[in-house]
C-alpha cells in the first residue's frame, strides 16, 4: 500500500512540475490584442511638436495616438531610468496601451523582437516630430523597420 501511495505522490509531483514549467510559456505565446489605429511614439516632451526620442526605451514619454478617433494621450515612461530589462518593460507598457504601431528613431533588439512577435508594426521616424511622423504613417510614407 505504501508503494502505491508513493507512486501516486510522485506522479502528482511530476504533473505539478510540468504545469508550473509550461504555464509561463503558454502565457508568453498569447498575443495581446493590439489595435492598428493606436500608434505609440517615444519622445522626451509631452507634445505633438516634440522630436522623436533618439533612444526608444529611455524616452521620457510615449505619445499614444488614436488615429481613428483623433485623440492623444501622453504616457510617462516609468522605466526610463531602469537598470534591468528596460526594453521588455517598455514593451509591456505599450502593449497595455494596445499599440498596433510604433514609430521610433532607433529601437533595440529586445523591444523590437518582443513587439514584432506580438504583431506590432515598427516604423522609422528619425528626425521627425511626433505629428509629422503620425501624418507620415497615415500617408503611408514611413519606412517599416524590418
C-alpha positions as CSV (number, residue, x, y, z in Angstrom):
1,X,0.0,0.0,0.0
2,X,2.8,2.4,0.8
3,X,4.5,1.7,-2.6
4,X,1.2,2.6,-4.4
5,X,0.8,5.7,-2.4
6,X,4.3,6.8,-3.1
7,X,3.9,6.2,-6.8
8,X,0.7,8.4,-6.8
9,X,2.5,11.2,-4.9
10,X,5.4,11.0,-7.4
11,X,3.1,11.2,-10.3
12,X,1.3,14.2,-8.8
13,X,4.6,15.9,-8.2
14,X,5.6,15.4,-11.8
15,X,2.3,16.8,-13.1
16,X,2.6,19.8,-10.8
17,X,6.2,20.5,-12.1
18,X,5.1,20.2,-15.7
19,X,2.2,22.6,-15.1
20,X,4.3,25.2,-13.4
21,X,7.1,24.8,-16.0
22,X,4.8,25.1,-19.1
23,X,2.2,27.6,-17.8
24,X,4.5,30.7,-18.1
25,X,5.4,29.6,-21.7
26,X,1.7,29.4,-22.6
27,X,1.1,33.0,-21.3
28,X,4.2,34.3,-23.2
29,X,2.9,32.9,-26.5
30,X,-0.6,34.5,-26.2
31,X,-0.7,37.6,-28.4
32,X,-2.3,40.5,-26.6
33,X,-4.9,42.4,-28.5
34,X,-3.3,45.3,-30.3
35,X,-5.2,47.9,-32.4
36,X,-3.8,49.0,-35.8
37,X,-5.0,52.6,-35.3
38,X,-3.2,53.0,-31.9
39,X,0.3,54.5,-32.6
40,X,3.0,54.8,-29.9
41,X,5.8,57.4,-30.4
42,X,8.7,57.8,-28.0
43,X,9.6,61.4,-27.1
44,X,11.2,63.4,-24.3
45,X,8.5,66.0,-24.1
46,X,4.7,65.6,-23.8
47,X,3.9,67.4,-27.1
48,X,2.9,66.6,-30.6
49,X,5.6,69.1,-31.8
50,X,8.4,67.3,-29.9
51,X,11.1,65.4,-31.9
52,X,11.0,61.6,-31.7
53,X,13.4,60.5,-28.9
54,X,16.8,59.1,-30.1
55,X,16.7,56.2,-27.7
56,X,13.4,54.2,-27.6
57,X,13.4,52.6,-24.2
58,X,14.9,55.6,-22.4
59,X,12.5,58.2,-23.6
60,X,10.6,60.3,-21.0
61,X,7.1,59.8,-22.6
62,X,5.2,57.8,-25.1
63,X,2.7,59.7,-27.2
64,X,-0.2,57.4,-27.8
65,X,-2.2,58.5,-30.8
66,X,-5.6,57.0,-31.7
67,X,-5.7,57.9,-35.4
68,X,-9.2,56.6,-35.8
69,X,-10.7,58.9,-33.1
70,X,-8.1,61.7,-33.3
71,X,-7.2,61.5,-29.7
72,X,-3.8,61.8,-28.0
73,X,-2.5,60.9,-24.6
74,X,0.9,61.2,-23.0
75,X,2.1,58.2,-21.0
76,X,5.2,58.7,-18.8
77,X,7.9,56.1,-19.3
78,X,8.4,54.9,-15.7
79,X,11.1,52.6,-16.9
80,X,13.3,55.3,-18.5
81,X,15.9,55.1,-15.6
82,X,15.6,51.4,-15.0
83,X,18.6,49.1,-14.8
84,X,17.2,45.7,-15.8
85,X,15.3,44.6,-18.9
86,X,14.1,48.1,-19.7
87,X,13.2,47.1,-23.2
88,X,10.9,44.3,-22.0
89,X,9.2,46.6,-19.5
90,X,8.6,49.3,-22.1
91,X,7.2,46.6,-24.5
92,X,4.6,45.6,-21.9
93,X,3.8,49.3,-21.3
94,X,3.0,49.8,-25.0
95,X,1.1,46.5,-25.2
96,X,-1.0,47.6,-22.2
97,X,-1.9,50.7,-24.4
98,X,-2.9,48.3,-27.2
99,X,-0.4,49.9,-29.6
100,X,-0.5,48.3,-33.0
101,X,2.2,50.5,-34.5
102,X,5.3,52.1,-33.1
103,X,7.2,55.0,-34.8
104,X,10.8,55.3,-33.5
105,X,14.1,56.8,-34.4
106,X,16.0,53.8,-33.1
107,X,14.9,50.6,-31.3
108,X,17.0,48.0,-29.6
109,X,16.8,44.3,-30.4
110,X,14.9,43.2,-27.3
111,X,11.9,45.5,-27.6
112,X,12.0,45.1,-31.4
113,X,11.7,41.3,-31.1
114,X,9.0,41.4,-28.4
115,X,6.9,43.9,-30.3
116,X,7.3,42.2,-33.7
117,X,6.4,38.8,-32.1
118,X,3.1,40.3,-30.9
119,X,2.2,41.8,-34.3
120,X,3.2,45.4,-33.6
121,X,4.4,47.2,-36.8
122,X,7.5,49.3,-36.3
123,X,8.3,52.3,-38.5
124,X,11.3,54.6,-38.8
125,X,10.7,58.2,-37.8
126,X,14.2,59.5,-37.3
127,X,14.4,63.3,-37.2
128,X,10.7,63.8,-37.3
129,X,8.3,65.4,-34.9
130,X,5.6,63.2,-33.4
131,X,2.9,65.0,-35.5
132,X,4.9,64.7,-38.8
133,X,5.6,61.0,-38.1
134,X,2.0,60.2,-37.4
135,X,0.9,62.0,-40.6
136,X,3.6,60.1,-42.5
137,X,2.2,56.9,-41.2
138,X,-1.3,57.9,-42.3
139,X,0.0,58.9,-45.7
140,X,2.0,55.5,-45.9
141,X,5.3,57.3,-46.5
142,X,7.2,55.9,-43.5
143,X,9.6,53.0,-43.9
144,X,8.9,49.9,-41.9
145,X,11.8,48.6,-39.8
146,X,12.5,45.0,-40.7
